[in-house]
Amino acid sequence: MATVELRFSALPEHVRTARLVAAAVARRAGVDEAVLDEVRLAVGEACSRAVGLHQNSGVTAPVKVALIEEEKQFSIEVGDEAPHAAPGGDTSGAGQEADAEVEEDEMGLAVISGLVDDVEVSTGRNGGLIRMTWPTAPPATALA
């Protein structure tokens, strides 16, 4: 199992770099060429979501991205350290701005789910993690 880890400041301008690195590592791992645009878009959405959560929560920790090459699959984990409220949690005093953030967050997760068949989302008080997985083709063998 090979893993590439990225950590970047929660700034929108770093999302493009994360997308490019993710696509390059996915290609090397054997993800089908036709799926690479979906990989780029999904990673961009997940990283943009993490950046927004960090900025809205005042979290200064970096956004973490792990690109994991395993047998027959390639996974990307995007982690944030922003506190996530439990579903139906207390939003008293938060008002319309919090509602808009929740709606934007849900929209981002819907976009990711539309792009990736295998998605796992976990959240808690200490942050969240989105794990996206794609199948890989076996490495081509040299012809004799």
N, C-alpha and C positions, 0 to 999 in steps of 0.2 A: 504494500500500500504506500503510495507516494502522496504527500500533502504539500501544498504551497499555501503559505499564510500571508495575508495582507492586513495591515493595520493602517488606517488613515484618519486624519483629523476630520471631524464631522463638518465638512464643507462641500457644497454641491460640485465644485470644480474637480473634486477627486473621484466622483462617481464614474466619469468617462474612463479614467485610467483603470478602475476596477473592472469595468465592462470589457475593456480591451485585453487585460491580463486574463480574465476568466475565459474569453473566447479562445485565446491562444492556448491556454492549458487544456481546455475542452477538446480542441482540435488535436493536440498532441496525445490526449488520452484515448482518442478514437471515437468521439461523439460524431455522429453523422453530419456531414457538411450541410445538409438541408436543415438541420436543427440549430445550427450555430447562431442564427439571427434570434431565435427564441431564447437561447442561452443569454445572449447579450441583453435582450430586452428584459428578461426576468431578473438578471443580476442588477441591471440599472434600476429597476423598480424597487427591488429589495434594498439596495444601497441607498436610494433616495429616501425611502421610508425610514431607514435607520438614521440617516442624517437629519431628517425632519424631527424625529423623536428626540434625538440628542439636543438639537437646537431649541425645541419647544420646552424641554425639561431642564435646560441649563447644564446638561452633562458635558464635561470636558474630555472624558475618556474617548479613545479612538473607536471607530467602527471596525469590527473584525470580520474578515472574510477568509474562510478556509476552502481551498479547492482540493478535493479528495479523490484520488484516482484509485479505484478498487477493481477487483476482478469483475468484469462484465458490467461495471457501472461507474459513473462519474457523478460526484455530489458536490454541491456548493452550499456552504453554511454561511449565512450573514447574521452576525450577532450585534445586538445593541445593548447598552447598559442603562437605558431609560426605564424608569419604573412604569409598569403597566397595571392599570386598575383591573380588578376582577370584573368579569362580565356583570353588568348591572350594578357596578360599584358606585360609590359616592361621588357625585359630580356637583355637589352643592356649591354654589358660588362660582362655578365654572362658566355657566351661561352658554350663549350661542357659539362662542369661540371654541370651547371644548367640544361641542356637538359637531362643529365643522371639522375639527381635527380627527374625531372618531370616524366621521363619514369619509374623509380623505384616506384614512388608514384602511378602512374596510374596502374602499375602491382599489387601493394599491394591492391588497391581498387578493381581491377578485381578479385583477389583471394577471397577477402571478399564477393563480390557479388556472386561468385560461390558457396560459402559455406552457405550463409544466404539468404533466400527468401525475407525478409523484412529488407532492409537497407536504411538509410537516411544519406546523407553526406552534411554537410554545412560547408562553409569556409568563412573567411573574413580577414580583416587586423589584427584582434585581436585573431585569432586562428581558430581552426576547431573542429568539433564534428562529430563523427560517431555513429549513433544509430542503433543497431541491435536488432531485436525482434524475439522471438520464441514463439510458442503456448505452453501452459502447460496443463497437464492433471488435472482434478479435484482431490482434495485430496481423498485418499481411506478412506472409512468409515469403522468403526469397525463392524464386524459381530456380531449379537446378539447371 
